[in-house]
Every structure is written in C-alpha cells, then in structure tokens.
Amino acid sequence: MDEDIAYLGLLEDEAIMLDTAALEIAALDHPGVALDQYADLLTRLTEQLVRQGGQAGAASEQADVLADVVGGEFGFTGDRSTYDDPDNADLIRVIDRRRGLPVSLAILYVAAARRLSWSADVLNTPGHVLVRINGPAEFVLIDPFERGRPVDAGDLAALLGRIVGPGTVPTAEHVAAMPSRAVLVRLLMNQATRAEFGGNTNRALTLYRRMTLIAPSFSHPWWEKARLELQRDDPAAARASLSAMLEVTRDPGMRGHIFGALDAISSASS
C-alpha cells in the first residue's frame, strides 16, 4: 500500500501539490477513507480566497487574505493542548480537527496560495515552521500555528531565541525555503520521532520507509531506516538501506560513515 505514494519520488519538485500529496500520505493510515470530502474542502477554501481577495497584489494583502480565510473562516490553528498528538501531523486528521503542527498547517497555507498563483514557501525555521509570502517588492512572514499572524523581525528573533538559544541572530539559513519534497519529509519526520520516542519502532520504521519512497535522494531517512532495521536484528535490510544511501550520497565524510557501518554489519554477521 505504501507504494501508492512512490510516484511522488519520481516527480520534479515543482510538480508536487503539497496538500494533495500530504493527504495521499495520510490516507495510507486511513484505509477505506475517501479523500473526496477533503479535496472538496480544499476547493471551497480556494474559492473563498478568490472571492475575498483573489486580486490582491502585495504580499501583505495576500497574507491578510490567507489569515482571514484559512485561520479565520476555516478555523485552522495550532494545537497547543495536545501538541505531540500524532494527529497533528496527519493532514486528514488536521482537516477533521482544524488543528495541527506548524508544518501541517503551513502546507495548507502555501498550497492554497500557490493555487491562486501567489508565490509562497514553507520555511525551514528551526523547531517552528513559518510561511513566507513573496511579493514583487516585499515579502511577509506569517505563523500558520497562530492563524496566519504576521511575524516581524522582532518576533523572528524571539522565536529563534526560544528554540535555538538566547541571542540568536536571524540569518538567511533560518528562513530558507524548503522544497516541497523536504516539507513532506519534515511532516513525516515529526511522526517518526514521536513514534520512536513512544516506543513504537515498527511505526517509526514504516514512516522512514515512506520517506525513502517520496525522497529517495535524501540520505537521512535511509540512515534512520538502517538504524532501526539493525535494532530489529535485520542486518540484511540494514545493509540494503545503507547501500541505497551510498547511491545518493556524495559527501566523502558521510560515505565514510556508511562504509564503516557496512563493515561493522559484515563483521557482526561473520
């Protein structure tokens, strides 16, 4: 069943529709649930954006419309009371509950903006994903967890101070745009780390396998998959994962780590 999302790994990044892809990934955990109702909601959301401000030109105007519709009329907000609930990274359940993590909510904002041909990106902000709306003369940062509230320079510095450490000075790296495939991996990574922390390594392994399907050129999911396979005393599977990782990794240091791990597996098996 996981192979249903394998086609995502073959697409050019710009061809990935973030919300549609996230729904298809979530559907793997909800067999029998039709996605039509969720697609209909996304269509209604887009239509409301068009009615309310489809002609908005400035980034600040577009950000205001997104906040009014996605965070206001449709009620999508961050889940503060049960932040670590796996449902918050499952787009089906996010839509059902109107609550989620920053990354899952950011997917909704950015995908909706792009449907109106607005330029928007999910940002690789440490610990708390933000969204950037790009205009011809300006850009605006918004926080999807806070119903699309604008984030100014002081807010960003305060956020990084809480997450990275006091005195952190915002740099371009802190607000770098994530490719769509990386956004989906980050969404799944949220689920995988929580599953493993809760002792459910089988679930974590399933999630890492999904990451390798949608992002076969990303090395980190292969490494984590191999690590969990070794924990399950499956050296053959771990060897296969590390070998696949070698195919996509060009960094000499990382390749050295991979060869070292493969040697260790061979020594343990002999």
N, C-alpha and C positions, 0 to 999 in steps of 0.2 A: 504493500500500500504506500510506503514511503516513496516508492519510485514514481508516484503520481506527481511529485514536485521536482523530479530530476531534470525536467526540461528547463527549469529556471537556471540551472548551471550552464546551459548552452546559450542562453540569451545574452546579447550585448546589454551592458548595464543600463543604458538609457531606455531600453525596451521593457524593463521591468516596471510594472504598475504596482507600486508599493502596497496599497491597501488590498488589492486583489490577490497579490502573492501572499501577503500575511494571512488573509482569510483561507487560502488554499492550504497553507501550512497548518493553521489551526484546525481545519477540517479533518486532518489526519487523526486528531484526538476526539473527534465527534462523529463517528461513523453513523450514517443514516440521516444526519442533519443536512437539509438542503440549504445551499448558500443563496438561493434566490431572494429570500427576505432581507439578507444582509446587503446584497447588491442593490436591492430596491431602496434601502435606507441611504446608501451612498449616493444613489441617483437623486433622491429627494434633497439630500444635503447640497449637492452640486447645484441643483435647480434653484434652491433658496439663495445660494451665494450669487447666482446670476441675477436673480430678481433684486436682491438687496444692494449689490454693488459690482455687478459684472463689468462695469466700465471704469472701475477705479484704476487710476494710473500710477499714483505714487505708492511707494512701498508702505508708507504709514497708513494710507487709506485702505490698501489691501489687507494689512494686518488688522485693522479695526473691523473690517467686514468678517474676516475669518473668526476673530474673537467673538463677535456678536452672534454668528451663526453656529459655529462648532461648539464653542464654550457656553454660549448663552442659550439660543433657541433649542439646540440639540442636547445641551447639558453635559457635555463631556468634560470631566475634571479628574484631577489626581486622586488616588485612593490613599488617604493619609492614615486611616484607621487600620487597614489590613494591607500595608504596602507590599509585604513579601508574599502575598497570596499569588499562587501561580496563575490564577485567572487574569491578573493584571498584565500578563504578557501573552495572553491568548486573545486574538482580536475578536473572535466570536463572542467570548465572554465579556470583553471590553465593551462591545456594542450592546450586548444584553444589559449590562450593569451601568453603562455610561461612566465607568471609572477605569483607570489604568495607570500604568507606569509612564514616565515621561517619554520613553521611546515608542511605546504603542500609541500614545496619543499624538506624538509628533508625526507618525505615519499618516494618521487621518488628516492632520492639517496640511502636510506637504502634498499628499496625493490629491486632496481637494483643490489646493492652489494650482497645481500643475494641470488639472482638468480644465481650468479657466485660462490656461497658457500663461499663468503667472510664474515667475521664477522663484522657487523656494527650495530650501535644502534642510535636511536633518543634520545637526551639527554634532561633532564628536566631543562634546563637552564632558569632561571627566565627572562621572558619577551622577549627572543630571542633564539629560539631553535637552537641548534648546532647538528652536527653529529660526532660520533666517529667511526673511522675505527680501528679495533683491529687486530694487527699482532701478530705473535708468540713472538716477542721480543720488540715490541713497540706499541704505539697507536698514532693516529694522529687525531686532532680535525679539522673539516672543517666547514665553514659557507655556507650553501646552498643558503642563501639570497645574497651572494657575489660570485655566480657562483663557489662555492666549494673552495674558498680561504682558505688556511691553517690558523689556529688560534693557536698562540703560547701562552705561559704563560702570557706575557705582554698584548697581545690582550684580553685574557680572563679577566684579572684583570681590564682592561679599560672598557670592556663591562659591567662587573658587577658594576663597579663604576658609570657608567651612569644610570643603571637600578635600582640597589639596593641602592646605595649610595656611596659617595666618601670614599675611604679607605677600601672598602670591600675586604677581603682576600678570594680568591677562596678556596673552600673546596670540599670534595668528594660529598657532597649533591648538590652542584651547577652543577655537571656534572654527576649526576646519570642517568643511562639508564632507559628509560621508557618502560614498557611492551607495546606490540602492542595495546592492548585494551585501555590503557591510552593515547596513541598517538591519536587514533581516537576520544576519548572523548575531548582531548585538541583541536583537529581540530574543533569539533562541538561547543565547548565552545567559541571559537573565534567568530563564527557566532551568537551564542545565546546572548552574551554580547553586541555585536554590534546591534542586532535586538532590544533588550530591551532598549538600550541607545537611539535608534532612535524612540522609542515609539511603536514598533510593538511587543506587548506582546504575541499576538497569534502565531507569528512566533517563538518567543523565547520558548514558551511552547511546540511547535512542536519539536523543537530541543532538549529540555531537555527530552522529551518523547523518542526520538531516542537514546539518551544517556542511558536511563534506559533499553532499549532493547538490546543494544550491550554490556553494562556493568552493568548488574543487581546487582552485588555485590558492586558497587561503591555508597557510601551513598550521596555524594554531589549532583548529579543530581536529586535524589529523593527529597532532601530538597528544591532545587530550583524549582522543578516542583510543590511541595506542596505550596510554597510561591506564585507562580504565579496563581495557582488554587484558592487560597484564595483571591487574588486580583480580580479575576473574579467572586467572590461570589459563589464559588462552594465548600462548605465545605465537601461534601461527597467525591469528588475527592481528595481533600487535605488529608482527613483522610485516604483514601486508599493508597495514596503515602507515608504518614508517617508510616503507618502500614507495608508497604513493606520495608521501610527503617529500621524499627525495626528488620526485619528478617535477615538483613545483617550487622547490626551494633552491635559490641560487646563492644565498648568503653563506660564505665559507664557514663562519663560526657555527651557524645553525646546522650546516651539513656535517660538521664535525661531531656535533651532539647526536645527530641521527645515526651516524656510523658507529659512534660509541654505544648507543642504545642497542643497535642491531648486534654488535659484537657481544654485548652483555647477555642478550637473549640467547644467542648461539652458544655461549659458554655455559649458561644455565641449563640449556637443553641437552648438552653433550654428556 
